[in-house]
Amino acid sequence: MNTLSYKTVSVKKPEVDRKWWIIDAEGEVVGRLCSKIAHILRGKHKPSFTPHVDCGDFIIVVNVEKLRFTGKKWDQKEYLTYSGYPGGQKRKTAQEILDSKPAYILEQGVKGMLPKTKLGRAMFKKLFVYEGAEHPHQAQQPETPNF
């Protein structure tokens, strides 16, 4: 007699159904938006979520130059880069990053919330970030998520 009334279904790579989502980042708090994006990129919003398979969706983020931080993070939060040479560490505040390349703020936030493996790098490639309201993905008919 089989006592197991159900079996765990593990989705395979060819069986994954991917959707396109578009998110307007205007006025959104950076960390909260990044966690929602990482959740969708990972595929955790689907009932068929499988941890070892890239089952997430594609995400387009527009208007990233209008993101916001809470508190005094624009002046106090620092982004570090390191060239690999002695004395090659550089620091920039969030305001300096926003002035030069605002997409970097969102990309680094999302990348830090994804797995640090080949799978995480594959998930990150499904994120498309644009500074203005225009994007070249109209053919994919992206939908707006309701979160």
MARROKE-38378 format. One record per atom (N, C-alpha, C): residue in three letters; y, x, z. Coordinates in steps of 0.1 Angstrom, whole numbers, padded with zeros to 4 digits, always signed. Layout:
BEGIN
ALAYXZ...
END
This chain:
BEGIN
MET-0012+0008+0000MET+0000+0000+0000MET+0013+0009+0000ASN+0022+0006-0009ASN+0034+0014-0010ASN+0044+0008+0000THR+0048+0015+0010THR+0058+0010+0020THR+0072+0012+0015LEU+0074+0020+0005LEU+0088+0023+0000LEU+0092+0012-0009SER+0102+0004-0006SER+0105-0008-0014SER+0115-0004-0025TYR+0121+0008-0024TYR+0130+0012-0035TYR+0129+0027-0036LYS+0134+0032-0048LYS+0134+0046-0050LYS+0148+0050-0053THR+0151+0062-0049THR+0164+0068-0052THR+0165+0072-0067VAL+0174+0066-0074VAL+0176+0069-0088VAL+0185+0081-0089SER+0181+0092-0096SER+0189+0103-0098SER+0193+0103-0113VAL+0206+0102-0116VAL+0211+0101-0129VAL+0210+0115-0136LYS+0206+0114-0149LYS+0205+0127-0157LYS+0218+0129-0165LYS+0220+0141-0170LYS+0232+0144-0177LYS+0234+0135-0189PRO+0224+0132-0198PRO+0227+0123-0209PRO+0229+0109-0206GLU+0225+0105-0194GLU+0227+0091-0190GLU+0241+0088-0183VAL+0249+0098-0182VAL+0262+0096-0175VAL+0271+0088-0184ASP+0278+0078-0179ASP+0288+0070-0186ASP+0301+0074-0181ARG+0309+0080-0190ARG+0322+0085-0186ARG+0334+0076-0190LYS+0344+0074-0182LYS+0355+0067-0185LYS+0368+0076-0185TRP+0379+0071-0190TRP+0391+0079-0190TRP+0401+0071-0181TRP+0407+0078-0172TRP+0417+0072-0163TRP+0430+0078-0165ILE+0441+0071-0164ILE+0455+0077-0164ILE+0462+0074-0151ILE+0468+0084-0145ILE+0475+0082-0132ILE+0489+0087-0134ASP+0498+0079-0130ASP+0513+0082-0130ASP+0516+0088-0116ALA+0520+0101-0116ALA+0522+0108-0103ALA+0536+0107-0098GLU+0544+0098-0104GLU+0558+0097-0099GLU+0559+0091-0085GLY+0565+0099-0076GLY+0566+0095-0062GLY+0554+0096-0054GLU+0543+0101-0059GLU+0530+0102-0051GLU+0531+0115-0042VAL+0524+0114-0031VAL+0523+0125-0022VAL+0512+0134-0027VAL+0514+0147-0028VAL+0505+0156-0034VAL+0491+0156-0029GLY+0489+0158-0016GLY+0476+0159-0010GLY+0468+0146-0012ARG+0474+0135-0010ARG+0467+0122-0011ARG+0463+0119-0025LEU+0472+0123-0035LEU+0468+0121-0049LEU+0457+0130-0053CYS+0457+0143-0048CYS+0447+0153-0051CYS+0433+0148-0046SER+0433+0143-0034SER+0420+0138-0029SER+0414+0127-0037LYS+0423+0118-0042LYS+0418+0106-0050LYS+0413+0111-0064ILE+0420+0121-0069ILE+0416+0127-0082ILE+0403+0134-0081ALA+0401+0142-0070ALA+0389+0150-0068ALA+0377+0140-0066HIS+0380+0129-0060HIS+0369+0119-0057HIS+0364+0113-0071ILE+0373+0110-0080ILE+0370+0105-0093ILE+0363+0116-0102LEU+0369+0128-0102LEU+0363+0139-0110LEU+0349+0142-0105ARG+0346+0141-0093ARG+0333+0144-0087ARG+0323+0132-0091GLY+0328+0120-0092GLY+0320+0109-0096GLY+0315+0101-0083LYS+0322+0103-0072LYS+0318+0096-0060LYS+0321+0082-0059HIS+0329+0077-0069HIS+0333+0063-0069HIS+0323+0054-0076LYS+0312+0061-0082LYS+0302+0054-0089LYS+0290+0051-0080PRO+0283+0040-0082PRO+0271+0038-0074PRO+0259+0047-0078SER+0260+0053-0090SER+0250+0062-0095SER+0253+0077-0092PHE+0262+0080-0082PHE+0266+0094-0079PHE+0254+0102-0076THR+0253+0114-0082THR+0242+0123-0080THR+0249+0137-0077PRO+0247+0143-0065PRO+0255+0155-0062PRO+0253+0167-0071HIS+0241+0168-0077HIS+0239+0180-0085HIS+0241+0178-0100VAL+0247+0167-0104VAL+0250+0164-0118VAL+0265+0160-0119ASP+0271+0165-0130ASP+0285+0162-0132ASP+0286+0148-0138CYS+0288+0138-0129CYS+0288+0124-0133CYS+0302+0118-0132GLY+0313+0126-0130GLY+0326+0122-0129GLY+0333+0117-0142ASP+0345+0112-0141ASP+0352+0107-0152ASP+0363+0117-0156PHE+0370+0114-0167PHE+0381+0122-0172PHE+0394+0116-0166ILE+0403+0124-0162ILE+0416+0120-0156ILE+0428+0126-0163ILE+0438+0118-0167ILE+0450+0122-0172ILE+0461+0119-0162VAL+0469+0129-0158VAL+0479+0128-0149VAL+0493+0131-0156VAL+0502+0121-0155VAL+0515+0123-0161VAL+0526+0123-0151ASN+0537+0128-0154ASN+0549+0128-0146ASN+0547+0137-0133VAL+0541+0148-0134VAL+0538+0157-0123VAL+0551+0163-0117GLU+0561+0164-0125GLU+0573+0170-0120GLU+0580+0161-0110LYS+0575+0149-0108LYS+0581+0139-0099LYS+0572+0137-0086LEU+0563+0147-0084LEU+0555+0146-0072LEU+0563+0148-0060ARG+0558+0145-0048ARG+0566+0148-0036ARG+0556+0153-0025PHE+0562+0161-0016PHE+0556+0165-0004PHE+0562+0158+0008THR+0555+0157+0019THR+0561+0152+0031THR+0566+0163+0040GLY+0575+0160+0049GLY+0581+0170+0058GLY+0589+0181+0050LYS+0588+0193+0055LYS+0596+0205+0049LYS+0587+0214+0041LYS+0577+0208+0034LYS+0567+0216+0027LYS+0574+0222+0014TRP+0584+0216+0009TRP+0590+0222-0003TRP+0595+0236+0000ASP+0600+0239+0012ASP+0605+0252+0016ASP+0595+0260+0023GLN+0586+0254+0030GLN+0577+0262+0039GLN+0563+0265+0033LYS+0558+0256+0024LYS+0545+0258+0018LYS+0546+0270+0008GLU+0537+0279+0009GLU+0537+0291+0000GLU+0524+0291-0008TYR+0525+0295-0020TYR+0513+0297-0029TYR+0512+0312-0031LEU+0500+0318-0029LEU+0498+0332-0030LEU+0490+0335-0042THR+0494+0346-0049THR+0486+0351-0060THR+0484+0366-0058TYR+0473+0371-0063TYR+0470+0385-0060TYR+0465+0391-0074SER+0471+0402-0078SER+0468+0408-0091SER+0455+0417-0090GLY+0451+0421-0078GLY+0439+0429-0077GLY+0443+0444-0074TYR+0456+0447-0075TYR+0461+0460-0073TYR+0467+0461-0059PRO+0467+0473-0052PRO+0474+0474-0039PRO+0489+0470-0040GLY+0493+0462-0031GLY+0507+0457-0031GLY+0509+0446-0042GLY+0498+0441-0047GLY+0500+0431-0058GLY+0500+0417-0054GLN+0502+0414-0041GLN+0502+0400-0036GLN+0516+0395-0038LYS+0517+0383-0044LYS+0530+0376-0046LYS+0530+0363-0039ARG+0541+0358-0034ARG+0542+0345-0027ARG+0554+0338-0033LYS+0552+0325-0036LYS+0562+0316-0040LYS+0562+0303-0032THR+0573+0298-0030THR+0574+0285-0023THR+0571+0274-0032ALA+0568+0262-0027ALA+0564+0250-0035ALA+0576+0247-0044GLN+0588+0248-0040GLN+0600+0245-0048GLN+0601+0255-0060GLU+0598+0267-0058GLU+0598+0277-0069GLU+0588+0274-0079ILE+0576+0270-0075ILE+0565+0266-0084ILE+0569+0253-0092LEU+0575+0244-0085LEU+0579+0231-0091LEU+0589+0234-0102ASP+0598+0244-0100ASP+0608+0247-0110ASP+0602+0254-0122SER+0592+0262-0120SER+0586+0270-0132SER+0575+0262-0138LYS+0565+0258-0131LYS+0553+0251-0137LYS+0548+0240-0127PRO+0553+0228-0128PRO+0549+0218-0118PRO+0534+0214-0118ALA+0528+0215-0130ALA+0513+0212-0131ALA+0505+0220-0122TYR+0509+0233-0119TYR+0501+0242-0110TYR+0499+0237-0096ILE+0509+0229-0091ILE+0508+0224-0077ILE+0496+0214-0077LEU+0496+0205-0086LEU+0485+0195-0086LEU+0471+0201-0089GLU+0471+0210-0099GLU+0458+0217-0103GLU+0452+0225-0092GLN+0461+0232-0084GLN+0455+0240-0073GLN+0450+0231-0062GLY+0457+0220-0059GLY+0453+0211-0049GLY+0440+0205-0052VAL+0438+0200-0065VAL+0425+0194-0069VAL+0414+0205-0069LYS+0417+0216-0074LYS+0407+0227-0075LYS+0401+0231-0062GLY+0410+0231-0051GLY+0406+0234-0038GLY+0396+0224-0032MET+0397+0211-0037MET+0389+0200-0032MET+0375+0199-0039LEU+0373+0206-0050LEU+0361+0205-0058LEU+0351+0216-0053PRO+0338+0215-0056PRO+0329+0226-0052PRO+0332+0239-0059LYS+0330+0250-0052LYS+0333+0263-0058LYS+0320+0269-0065THR+0316+0261-0075THR+0304+0265-0082THR+0306+0262-0097LYS+0296+0265-0106LYS+0297+0262-0120LYS+0299+0247-0122LEU+0293+0239-0113LEU+0295+0224-0114LEU+0310+0220-0111GLY+0316+0227-0101GLY+0330+0224-0098GLY+0339+0228-0109ARG+0336+0239-0116ARG+0344+0244-0127ARG+0343+0234-0139ALA+0331+0229-0141ALA+0329+0219-0152ALA+0337+0206-0149MET+0337+0202-0136MET+0344+0190-0132MET+0359+0192-0134PHE+0364+0204-0131PHE+0378+0206-0132PHE+0383+0206-0146LYS+0374+0209-0156LYS+0378+0208-0170LYS+0381+0194-0175LYS+0377+0184-0167LYS+0380+0170-0171LYS+0393+0165-0166LEU+0401+0174-0161LEU+0415+0170-0156LEU+0425+0175-0166PHE+0434+0166-0170PHE+0445+0169-0179PHE+0458+0165-0173VAL+0467+0175-0171VAL+0479+0173-0163VAL+0491+0176-0173TYR+0501+0166-0173TYR+0512+0167-0182TYR+0525+0165-0174GLU+0535+0172-0177GLU+0548+0171-0170GLU+0556+0159-0173GLY+0556+0154-0185GLY+0563+0142-0189GLY+0554+0130-0189ALA+0560+0119-0195ALA+0552+0107-0195ALA+0543+0106-0208GLU+0545+0115-0217GLU+0537+0115-0229GLU+0524+0123-0228HIS+0513+0119-0234HIS+0501+0126-0234HIS+0494+0123-0248PRO+0485+0132-0253PRO+0479+0131-0266PRO+0465+0124-0265HIS+0463+0116-0255HIS+0449+0110-0253HIS+0449+0095-0255GLN+0458+0089-0263GLN+0459+0075-0265GLN+0446+0069-0271ALA+0439+0077-0280ALA+0427+0073-0287ALA+0416+0070-0277GLN+0416+0076-0265GLN+0405+0074-0255GLN+0407+0061-0247GLN+0418+0054-0249GLN+0422+0042-0242GLN+0420+0043-0227PRO+0428+0051-0221PRO+0426+0053-0206PRO+0431+0041-0198GLU+0424+0039-0187GLU+0427+0027-0178GLU+0434+0033-0166THR+0441+0024-0159THR+0447+0028-0146THR+0438+0024-0135PRO+0435+0034-0126PRO+0426+0030-0114PRO+0434+0022-0104ASN+0427+0014-0096ASN+0433+0006-0086ASN+0429+0011-0072PHE+0436+0022-0068PHE+0434+0027-0055PHE+0447+0028-0047
END
